[in-house]
Amino acid sequence: MLKMIKMVLTATFEVVGGLLSRTLGFLMMAGLFVGLLLGIYVLNLMDDLPDIEHADEIELNVPLRIFTSDGLLIGEYGNERRIPILIQDTPQLLKDAIIAAEDDSFYRHSGVDYRAILRALVSNIKSGGRGQGASTITMQVARNFFLSNEKTYERKLKEVLVAFKLEKTLSKEQILELYINKIFLGNRSYGFAAAAQTYYGQPLDELNLPQLAMLAGLPKAPSAYNPIRNEKRAKQRRNYVLERMHTLRLIDDLSHQVGQDAPITAKLHLAELDMQAPYVSELARQY
């Protein structure tokens, strides 16, 4: 009886083992096949990527400003308000605020933050949507300078590939400078120097910590967190940025508390002409 049971068990194990072996073999072959197809797909995408060899020579669109011979502004033309600024002239507090708000591993990753992608994937699966993204600063630069804003998986993959290329081509400071000058911040303002003038009527180096944190919170959703249209949500976003800066030890306890308690001081500051001379300025524009 025991011998018969042993024979049955042995035969069963052999059958199960064979099935497992064949199943594992099939899965390995399927995995290799899928990996091969994915590799071919990525290679085809790489052939279609934009050229970024001269990314460090990108010219930014700035408004055309017409001045009189003695320096009075009489005309400004252009849909994008932008005031280019060098990274070495950018306040350190603003850089810290941007890093804290958008990509706290910016100086450690090679273009893509895999942990952030995993967190976003888990969050989106739980919520049943695609509400949370995981774009690094480098990926945002890739999208804003070289790709479209279409929400497709192919564009997202291109964004990742271009981000890798950017990290090999430019330094971290060069990438951050492109971001600081290009990102849209609401009210036709592109770049943080232009946004400082739009919301506070001052250059960046004259803004305080709460004001810089406010600007650093805008890239996520310039319309939703616009301090002129939605003061409550803007303050919540600003305080989140300050909280992140405090957690990362970029600001001390006192600065954190004072910043959290600070009132919203943003107001819309449009470009004001020093002299009304529309006919002359239009002639100059046409010229």
DRENGU-848904 format. One record per residue: x, y, z of N, C-alpha, C in turn; residue in one letter. Coordinates in steps of 0.05 Angstrom, whole numbers, plus 5000, padded with zeros to 4 digits. Example, Ala and Ser with C-alpha at 12.3 -4.5 7.8 and 13.67 -1.06 7.14 Angstrom:
REM DRENGU-848904
526448865156524649105156526449345156A
525749555142527349795143525850015157S
END
This chain:
REM DRENGU-848904
501749765000500050005000501750255000M
503750265018505550495020507150524994L
507950294983509450304958507750424935K
505150344935503350454914502950754917M
502650844943502351134948504851284939I
507151164945509651294937509951324907K
509051104893509151114863507251324852M
504851344864502951544855504051834859V
505151874884506252144890508552214871L
510252014866512552054848511652134820T
509651984811508552044784507252314783A
505852384805504552644806506552874805T
508652844822510753044822512153074795F
512452854781513752864755511953014735E
509352964737507553104718507453394724V
507153464751507053744759509653884752V
511853744757514453864751514753924722G
513753734705513953774676512254014668G
509854024679508054254672509354514680L
510454524705511754774714514054844696L
515654644689518054694672517154804645S
515054684633514154784607512855064610R
511455104632510255374637512355584640T
514355524656516555714660518055764634L
518355554619519755594593518055764574G
515455714574513655884557513756174566F
513656214593513756494603516356634596L
518556484598521156604591521256674562M
520256494544520256554516518456794510M
516056804523514257024519515457284528A
516957274552518257514562520457614543G
521957424532524057494513522857614488L
520557504479519257604455518257894459F
516957934482515858194489518158394491V
520358304505522658484508523858554481G
523958364462525058414435523258624421L
520658584423518858774409519159054421L
519359064448519659324461522259454453L
524359294451526959394443526859514415G
525559374397525259474369523659724369I
521459734385519759974387521360214397Y
523060174418524660384429526660484409V
527960294394529960374374528660544352L
526160474344524760634324524160914335N
523360924361522761184373525261354374L
527561234380530061384382530861514356M
530161374334530661494307528961734302D
526761754317524861974312525062194333D
527062174351527462374372528562634361L
527962864372529063114363532063134369P
533363294353536263344357536763534380D
538263454400538763624423541763684426I
543263634405546163684407546863974414E
545164154406545664434410543664554430H
542864394449540864484469541964714486A
544564734489545664944504545765214489D
544765214464544765454448541865534441E
539965434455537165494450536565784454I
535265904435534366184438531566204448E
531066354469528466384481526866604468L
524266564464522566774454522166994475N
522767234467522267454486520567664471V
519067824486517368034473519168234459P
518068344437519468574424518668824439L
520668964449520169214464521369444448R
519769654445520569894430521170114450I
523570234449524270454467524970704451F
524670934463525571184451528571194455T
529871394442532771424444533671484473S
531871584489532671634517531571424536D
530771184525530170964542527370934552G
525471074540522671044549521270834533L
519770654546518370434533515770544520L
515570504494513170604480511670374466I
512670134468511169904455512269634464G
510569444467511369164473509568974457E
510868784443509368604425510268314431Y
508268134432508967854436506967724455G
506367464450504467324467505767214492N
508367184492509767074515511367294530E
510667324556512367504572514667344583R
517067424577519367274586521767464591R
523167424613525567574619527767364625I
529367294606531467094610533267164633P
534066964649535867004672537866774673I
540366834679542366634681542166484707L
543066244708542766084732544366204755I
546666324749548266444770546966694782Q
545066814767543667044777540966974790D
540366724791537766634803538066604833T
536366714849536566684878536566394887P
538366334905538666054915536065954927Q
534666134941532066054954530065964933L
530066094910528266014888528965734878L
531565694873532465424864531665214884K
532165274910531365074931528365024931D
526765234927523865204927522965034903A
524165074880523464924856524064634860I
526564574870527364304875525464164894I
524864304916523064194937520264134926A
519264314909516564284899516364084876A
518364074858518063924834519663674832E
522063664845523863434839526163434859D
525563334884527663354905530063164900D
529862994880532162824874533562914848S
533063164840534163264815537163224812F
538563284833541563264831542562984834Y
540762784838541662514842540862324819R
538662384805537762204784539062274757H
538662094738539862134711537762214691S
535662344700533562434682530862334689G
530762094702528261974709528461884738V
526361934753526161844781524361594783D
525561364784524061114782522261074807Y
523161164830521561134854519061314852R
519361554841517061724837515061604817A
516061474796514361344776512761124789I
514160964806512760744820510660844839L
511261064854509361184872506861284856R
507461414834505261524818503561294806A
504861084798503360854786501560724807L
502560684831500960574853498660754860V
499261014862497161204868494961214847S
495761214822493761224800492160974798N
493360744805491860494805489760494827I
490560594850488660614873486360804867K
486961024854484961224849483361174823S
484360984807483060904782483261114760G
485361284762485661494742488661544737G
489261774725491961844718492562124730R
491662164755491862434766494662514775G
496362314782498962374793501062314772Q
502762504766504962464748507562424762G
509662374747512362324759514562454742A
513862674730515862804712517962954728S
520462894723522663044735522963314721T
524563484732525163744719526263694692I
528063504689529263444663527163354643T
525263184652523063094634521263334626M
520863514644519263754638520663924617Q
523263954620524864104600524663964573V
524863694573524663544548521963594534A
519863594550517163634539516763914529R
517564114545516964394538518664494515N
521064394512522864494491522764324465F
522364064468522763884445520363714437F
518363704453516063524447513463674450L
511263544443508563664446507463594473S
505163704479503863654505501663434503N
501563294480499563084477499862874499E
497662774510497662584532497462294520K
499762194510499861924500502261784512T
502061514513504361364524506861384507Y
506461414481508761444463510261704469E
508661924472509962174478511462164505R
510262024525511461994551514061844549K
514161634532516561474529518761644515L
517861804495519761984482520862184503K
519162274521519962464541522262344559E
521962094565523961954581526561934566V
526361854540528861824524530262084519L
528762304514529962564511531262664537V
529962594559531062674586533762544590A
534062284582536662154585538762294568F
537962364543539862504525540662774536K
538662914548539263184559541363154582L
540962954599542762924621545662864612E
545862734589548562684578549762924564K
547963104554548863324538549463574555T
547763624575547863874591548563804620L
549564004634549863984663547264024677S
547163954703544663994718543964284719K
545964464722545464744724544264854697E
545264754675544264834649541364744645Q
540764504654537964404652536164574670I
536964634694535364794712534965074701L
536965184688536765454676534665454654E
534665244637532565224616529865214629L
529565064650526965034663526065304675Y
527765434688527165694701526265904681I
527365884657526666084636524366004618N
523665754618521665654598518965604610K
518765504634516265404645514065614646I
511665524639509365704639508265744668F
507765994676506966044703504366214705L
502866214683500366354684500466644675G
498266764667498067044658500167114637N
500466934618502366964595505266984604R
505866914629508566924639510066664635S
512366674622513966444617516666494631Y
517366324650519766364665519266514690G
520966464710520566584737521166884738F
522966984722523567264723521167424713A
519867324692517467464682515167444701A
514967204714512767164734513167354758A
515667404766516167584788515067864782A
515467954757514468214749511368214747Q
510267984736507367964732505867974758T
506767814778505267784803506067984825Y
508668074823509568244845510768514836Y
511168544810512168794799515068844808G
516568634814519368654823521168444810Q
523768504810525568294800525768064820P
526667834812526867604829528467644854L
530667784852532467814875531368004896D
529068124891527768294912525368154925E
524767904917522567764929523367624955L
521467594973522067454998521367154995N
521967005016521466715015518666635009L
516566745022513866665015513066724986P
514066944975513567014947514966824928Q
517466754934518866554918517566284919L
516666204943515265944946512665944930A
511366174929508866194914509366144884M
511466264874512166224846512965944840L
514465824859515465544855513165344855A
510865424867508565244867506865254843G
507365454825505565494802505865284779L
508265174773508464994750506564764751P
505964654774504164424776501464474763K
500364714767497764794756497465094757A
498565244737498565534738495865664741P
493765534730491165654732489865594760S
490165344769488865274794490165414818A
492765454817494265574839494865874835Y
493565994816493966284810493166444834N
495066594847494466744871492566974867P
492267064842490467284836487567184834I
487166954822484566844818483566664841R
485366524854484566334875486566354898N
486166554915488066604937488266374956E
485966244962485966024981487665784972K
487165694948488765474937491665544933R
492165794925494865884921496465874947A
495165954969496465954995496965675004K
495065494999495465215007497865094992Q
498065154966500365064950502965184959R
502965444965505365574975506265455001R
504465405019505165285045506165005042N
505164855022506164595016509064605008Y
509764804991512464834982514264905006V
513365085023514865155047515264905065L
513164745067513364505083515464305072E
515464285046517464115033520264215037R
520664485035523264605040524164555068M
522364565087522964525115523664235120H
522164055108522763765111525463695100T
526263815078528863765065531063935078L
530464085099532364245114533664465096R
531964575079532964795062532265065075L
530465065094529865305110529565215139I
529965405158529865335186526965365197D
526665305222523965305234522665575234D
524265785240523166055240522266145213L
523966105193523266175165520766025156S
520565775164518265615156515665735169H
515765795194513365895208512566175198Q
514566345195513966615184512766605156V
513966425140512966395112510166295111G
509466105129506765985129504666195137Q
505466385155503666585165503466835147D
505166855128505267095111502767125094A
501767365091499467415074500167385044P
498067355027498467344999498667634988I
500867704975501267974966501268004936T
500667794922500767794892498567964881A
499168124861497268284845498168284816K
496368324799497068324770498468584763L
500868564752502468794744502968764714H
501468914698501868914669503969104661L
505169054638507269234628506069504622A
507169714635506169984631508070134613E
506970274593508570424574509270694588L
511770774583512671034593511571264577D
510871214552509871424535507971304514M
505771424509503871334489504771434461Q
505771254444506471324417505971084399A
503471004397502870754382503570764353P
503370994339504071004311507070964307Y
508671094323511571074320512470794328V
511370684349512170414358511370204337S
509070244324508270054304510070064279E
510870314272512870334250515470194256L
516370224281518770084289518369784289A
516069694298515569404298515569284270R
514369434251514269344223517069334211Q
518669534219521369544209523069314220Y
END
